[in-house]
């Protein structure tokens, strides 16, 4: 569901050989009606309101959002009935369809994990968590090709040439100049890997203090699922290739772990966040709201807009119908009917 705001462009990452980005597949939007949304008349909409106001903090200056956000700033909803009236007045629902016209997609979840670490390396804390390296370049393709405005490649200088940045395997093997870019050292390589997938988290220091971390940059390579790799290798069955299943496999196969992690060339760099920040910042630049913020593919769904999600509860056939706000993106979130549900901090 969205007002007619233009779709944000794709941020493109270079493969091993840098090639011009390919336009995303075309999708279609089918007009819908509020009464067609499951449970719409009975949903508790109160938790959506703080999330919508966060979207307005980022978008209120945009022409298509000015009137919506001005009204939202003056609106004091007393209950879900009043909120329903607001959404029905200011937004029109559309169903997003895959390029082939199908309706089904994939909904996954992400969260803000806790790791154990230190600002100094030790026998226990020996896996580095890096800030953005000084030699990482962002190349704005729109400067050379106006039709690619907003699309960026990432790379590094090699002599007078720009080449792809170091892959995960190269970084873990010691390539590049990362000395002094260590924010923290953590005690578990697998947990660090999953922190990079989640994009934000917290580090518990030896004195018990919790430090918040947020996504800062990425090395430019597309995300590759190591769960799928384990299935292809015959190491796990498809139904076992969850985060828990992968962690269990890693505990049993420490000698194979580095080779597996290297299968995903994508690498994420972090920044330390202020203690006062209520939650991780999403791609929209606003704090995420537990269980009401959604990561989407911004090529298809404009960041900031309400999205009605009709899916099922985790590991259950029970329905999960909810109005959420598209406020984040993710390396693995590619496709029109594809989203990632933000659960919040914890396990």
C-alpha positions as CSV (number, residue, x, y, z in Angstrom):
1,X,0.0,0.0,0.0
2,X,1.5,3.3,-0.9
3,X,0.8,6.8,-2.2
4,X,2.2,7.3,-5.7
5,X,5.8,7.8,-4.7
6,X,8.6,6.9,-7.2
7,X,10.4,3.7,-6.5
8,X,13.9,4.1,-5.1
9,X,16.7,2.9,-7.3
10,X,18.6,-0.3,-6.7
11,X,22.0,-0.1,-5.0
12,X,24.0,-2.5,-7.2
13,X,26.9,-4.6,-6.0
14,X,29.6,-5.7,-8.4
15,X,30.2,-9.4,-9.1
16,X,33.7,-10.7,-9.6
17,X,33.8,-8.9,-13.0
18,X,32.2,-5.5,-12.7
19,X,29.4,-5.2,-15.3
20,X,26.6,-2.6,-15.7
21,X,23.6,-3.4,-13.5
22,X,20.6,-5.1,-15.0
23,X,17.2,-3.6,-14.6
24,X,14.9,-5.5,-12.2
25,X,12.1,-7.6,-13.6
26,X,8.9,-5.8,-14.2
27,X,6.1,-6.5,-11.7
28,X,2.5,-5.5,-11.6
29,X,0.2,-4.0,-9.0
30,X,-3.4,-5.2,-8.7
31,X,-6.0,-2.8,-7.2
32,X,-7.4,-4.1,-4.0
33,X,-9.9,-3.0,-1.3
34,X,-9.4,-2.6,2.4
35,X,-12.2,-5.1,3.1
36,X,-10.3,-7.7,1.2
37,X,-7.4,-7.7,3.6
38,X,-7.7,-10.5,6.1
39,X,-8.6,-9.5,9.6
40,X,-8.5,-5.8,8.6
41,X,-11.5,-4.9,10.7
42,X,-10.2,-6.5,13.9
43,X,-6.5,-5.9,13.8
44,X,-4.9,-3.9,16.6
45,X,-3.3,-1.0,14.7
46,X,-2.0,1.0,17.7
47,X,1.6,-0.4,17.3
48,X,1.7,0.7,13.7
49,X,1.4,4.4,14.6
50,X,4.9,5.0,16.1
51,X,6.3,3.2,13.1
52,X,4.4,5.4,10.7
53,X,5.5,8.5,12.5
54,X,9.1,7.3,12.1
55,X,8.5,7.0,8.4
56,X,7.3,10.6,8.4
57,X,10.4,11.8,10.2
58,X,12.4,10.7,7.1
59,X,9.8,11.5,4.4
60,X,7.8,14.5,5.5
61,X,9.6,16.8,3.1
62,X,8.8,14.7,0.0
63,X,5.9,16.1,-2.1
64,X,3.8,12.9,-1.9
65,X,4.2,12.6,1.8
66,X,3.8,16.2,2.9
67,X,0.0,16.1,3.4
68,X,0.0,12.7,4.9
69,X,2.7,13.5,7.5
70,X,1.2,16.9,8.3
71,X,-2.1,15.2,9.1
72,X,-0.4,12.5,11.0
73,X,1.4,15.1,13.1
74,X,-2.0,16.5,14.2
75,X,-3.8,13.2,14.6
76,X,-4.3,11.7,18.0
77,X,-5.8,8.3,17.4
78,X,-8.0,7.1,20.3
79,X,-8.3,3.5,19.1
80,X,-7.8,1.1,16.2
81,X,-11.1,2.3,14.6
82,X,-9.7,5.8,14.3
83,X,-6.5,4.5,12.9
84,X,-8.3,2.4,10.4
85,X,-10.1,5.5,9.3
86,X,-6.7,7.3,8.9
87,X,-5.2,4.6,6.7
88,X,-8.3,4.2,4.6
89,X,-8.4,7.9,4.0
90,X,-4.8,8.4,3.1
91,X,-3.7,5.2,1.5
92,X,-5.0,2.9,-1.3
93,X,-4.2,-0.8,-1.1
94,X,-2.6,-2.6,-4.1
95,X,-1.5,-6.2,-4.2
96,X,2.0,-6.6,-5.6
97,X,2.5,-9.5,-7.9
98,X,5.6,-11.4,-9.1
99,X,6.7,-10.9,-12.7
100,X,4.9,-14.1,-13.7
101,X,1.7,-12.8,-12.1
102,X,1.8,-15.2,-9.1
103,X,1.0,-14.0,-5.6
104,X,3.1,-16.2,-3.4
105,X,6.5,-15.1,-2.0
106,X,8.9,-15.6,0.8
107,X,8.8,-14.0,4.3
108,X,11.8,-14.5,6.6
109,X,12.7,-12.9,9.9
110,X,15.7,-11.0,11.3
111,X,16.6,-9.7,14.7
112,X,19.2,-7.8,16.7
113,X,21.6,-10.5,18.1
114,X,23.9,-10.2,21.1
115,X,27.5,-11.2,20.8
116,X,30.3,-11.3,23.4
117,X,33.4,-9.2,22.6
118,X,36.1,-6.8,23.7
119,X,37.8,-3.7,22.3
120,X,41.1,-5.6,22.7
121,X,42.2,-8.8,21.1
122,X,42.8,-11.8,23.4
123,X,42.9,-15.6,23.3
124,X,39.2,-15.7,23.7
125,X,38.2,-12.6,21.6
126,X,40.1,-13.2,18.3
127,X,37.6,-12.5,15.5
128,X,37.7,-8.9,14.3
129,X,34.6,-6.8,13.6
130,X,35.6,-4.0,11.2
131,X,34.7,-0.4,10.6
132,X,34.5,0.8,7.0
133,X,38.0,0.5,5.5
134,X,39.6,3.7,4.1
135,X,40.2,2.2,0.6
136,X,36.6,1.2,0.0
137,X,35.3,3.3,-3.0
138,X,31.7,4.0,-3.9
139,X,31.2,4.7,-7.6
140,X,28.1,6.6,-8.6
141,X,27.1,5.3,-12.0
142,X,24.7,8.1,-12.5
143,X,27.6,10.5,-13.0
144,X,28.5,8.7,-16.3
145,X,25.1,7.3,-17.2
146,X,22.1,9.5,-16.2
147,X,19.7,6.6,-16.6
148,X,21.6,4.8,-13.8
149,X,21.2,7.7,-11.3
150,X,21.5,6.4,-7.7
151,X,23.1,3.1,-8.7
152,X,26.5,2.5,-7.1
153,X,29.3,0.1,-7.4
154,X,31.9,-0.6,-4.7
155,X,35.5,-1.2,-5.4
156,X,39.1,-0.2,-4.7
157,X,42.0,1.3,-6.6
158,X,44.7,-1.0,-8.0
159,X,47.2,1.3,-9.6
160,X,45.1,3.4,-11.9
161,X,42.3,0.8,-12.2
162,X,39.2,0.4,-10.1
163,X,38.7,-3.3,-9.3
164,X,36.2,-5.2,-7.2
165,X,36.7,-4.8,-3.4
166,X,38.1,-7.8,-1.4
167,X,35.8,-10.7,-1.0
168,X,35.0,-12.3,2.4
169,X,37.6,-15.1,1.7
170,X,40.2,-12.4,0.9
171,X,39.5,-10.3,3.9
172,X,39.6,-13.4,6.2
173,X,42.9,-14.4,4.6
174,X,44.4,-11.1,5.5
175,X,44.1,-9.1,2.3
176,X,43.9,-5.4,2.4
177,X,44.9,-2.9,5.1
178,X,42.5,-3.5,8.0
179,X,44.9,-3.0,10.9
180,X,43.4,-0.2,13.1
181,X,39.9,-0.7,11.6
182,X,38.9,-3.2,14.3
183,X,35.9,-1.9,16.3
184,X,35.7,-5.0,18.4
185,X,37.0,-8.6,18.7
186,X,34.4,-11.3,19.3
187,X,34.6,-14.9,20.5
188,X,32.6,-16.7,17.8
189,X,33.1,-16.7,14.0
190,X,29.7,-18.1,13.3
191,X,27.9,-15.5,15.5
192,X,29.9,-12.8,13.7
193,X,28.9,-14.1,10.3
194,X,25.2,-14.0,11.3
195,X,25.6,-10.5,12.8
196,X,26.6,-9.5,9.3
197,X,23.5,-11.1,7.9
198,X,21.3,-9.3,10.4
199,X,23.0,-6.0,9.9
200,X,22.9,-4.8,13.5
201,X,23.4,-6.1,17.0
202,X,24.9,-5.6,20.4
203,X,28.2,-6.5,21.9
204,X,28.4,-7.4,25.6
205,X,31.8,-6.4,26.9
206,X,33.7,-8.2,29.7
207,X,32.4,-5.6,32.2
208,X,28.8,-6.3,31.2
209,X,28.2,-3.1,29.2
210,X,26.2,-3.5,26.0
211,X,27.3,-1.6,22.9
212,X,25.0,-1.1,20.0
213,X,26.3,-1.7,16.4
214,X,24.7,-0.7,13.1
215,X,25.4,-1.4,9.4
216,X,27.9,1.0,7.9
217,X,28.9,-0.4,4.5
218,X,29.3,-3.5,2.5
219,X,32.0,-4.8,0.2
220,X,29.9,-4.8,-2.9
221,X,29.3,-8.5,-3.5
222,X,25.9,-10.1,-3.7
223,X,24.8,-12.2,-0.7
224,X,25.1,-16.0,-1.1
225,X,23.1,-18.3,1.2
226,X,25.4,-20.8,3.0
227,X,22.3,-22.7,4.0
228,X,21.6,-23.4,0.3
229,X,25.3,-24.3,-0.2
230,X,25.0,-26.9,2.7
231,X,21.9,-28.4,1.0
232,X,23.7,-28.5,-2.4
233,X,26.7,-30.2,-0.7
234,X,24.5,-32.8,0.9
235,X,25.5,-31.7,4.4
236,X,21.9,-30.6,5.4
237,X,18.4,-31.4,4.3
238,X,16.4,-28.4,3.1
239,X,14.3,-28.3,6.2
240,X,17.4,-28.3,8.4
241,X,19.0,-25.3,6.7
242,X,17.9,-22.7,9.2
243,X,20.2,-20.5,11.3
244,X,20.0,-23.0,14.1
245,X,20.8,-25.9,11.7
246,X,23.8,-24.1,10.3
247,X,25.1,-23.3,13.8
248,X,24.7,-27.0,14.7
249,X,26.6,-28.0,11.6
250,X,29.4,-25.6,12.4
251,X,29.8,-27.0,15.9
252,X,30.2,-30.5,14.4
253,X,32.5,-29.4,11.5
254,X,34.9,-26.7,12.7
255,X,37.5,-27.8,10.2
256,X,35.1,-27.0,7.3
257,X,33.8,-23.8,8.7
258,X,36.1,-21.3,7.0
259,X,35.6,-22.9,3.6
260,X,31.8,-22.7,4.1
261,X,31.8,-19.0,5.2
262,X,33.9,-18.1,2.2
263,X,31.1,-19.3,-0.1
264,X,29.3,-16.0,0.8
265,X,31.6,-13.2,-0.6
266,X,29.5,-10.5,0.9
267,X,31.1,-8.7,3.9
268,X,29.5,-6.1,6.1
269,X,31.3,-3.3,8.0
270,X,29.8,-1.7,11.1
271,X,29.7,1.5,13.1
272,X,29.1,2.0,16.8
273,X,25.7,3.6,17.6
274,X,24.8,6.0,20.4
275,X,23.6,4.5,23.6
276,X,20.5,6.7,23.4
277,X,19.3,5.1,20.1
278,X,16.1,3.2,20.8
279,X,16.6,0.6,18.1
280,X,18.8,-0.2,15.1
281,X,18.6,2.2,12.2
282,X,17.0,0.8,9.0
283,X,17.8,1.7,5.4
284,X,15.3,4.5,5.7
285,X,17.5,6.1,8.4
286,X,15.0,5.8,11.3
287,X,14.9,3.4,14.3
288,X,13.2,0.1,13.6
289,X,10.0,-0.9,15.5
290,X,10.0,-4.4,16.9
291,X,7.5,-6.6,15.0
292,X,6.2,-3.7,12.9
293,X,9.2,-2.8,10.7
294,X,9.8,-4.7,7.5
295,X,12.8,-5.1,5.2
296,X,11.8,-5.1,1.5
297,X,13.3,-4.9,-1.9
298,X,13.2,-1.1,-2.5
299,X,13.2,-1.6,-6.3
300,X,9.5,-2.5,-5.9
301,X,8.3,-1.2,-2.6
302,X,9.1,2.4,-1.6
303,X,10.8,2.7,1.8
304,X,8.6,4.2,4.4
305,X,5.2,3.0,3.1
306,X,2.7,0.7,4.9
307,X,2.7,-2.9,3.8
308,X,0.0,-5.3,4.7
309,X,1.6,-8.8,5.2
310,X,-0.5,-11.9,5.0
311,X,1.6,-14.9,6.1
312,X,1.8,-17.5,8.8
313,X,3.4,-17.6,12.3
314,X,7.0,-19.1,12.4
315,X,7.0,-22.9,12.3
316,X,3.2,-22.9,12.3
317,X,0.2,-22.7,10.0
318,X,-1.5,-20.1,12.2
319,X,-2.1,-16.9,10.2
320,X,-0.1,-13.8,10.8
321,X,-1.9,-10.8,9.2
322,X,-0.3,-7.5,10.1
323,X,0.1,-3.9,8.8
324,X,3.8,-3.1,8.9
325,X,6.1,-0.3,7.6
326,X,8.8,-0.8,5.0
327,X,11.8,0.7,6.7
328,X,14.8,-1.5,5.8
329,X,16.4,-3.5,3.1
330,X,18.7,-6.5,3.1
331,X,21.3,-8.3,0.9
332,X,19.1,-11.4,0.7
333,X,15.8,-9.5,0.2
334,X,15.5,-9.6,-3.5
335,X,12.1,-9.8,-5.3
336,X,8.7,-8.2,-5.4
337,X,6.9,-10.6,-3.0
338,X,9.8,-10.8,-0.6
339,X,10.2,-9.4,2.9
340,X,12.1,-9.8,6.2
341,X,10.2,-9.3,9.5
342,X,12.1,-7.5,12.2
343,X,11.6,-9.2,15.6
344,X,13.8,-7.0,17.8
345,X,16.6,-7.7,20.2
346,X,17.4,-11.1,21.6
347,X,17.6,-14.7,20.6
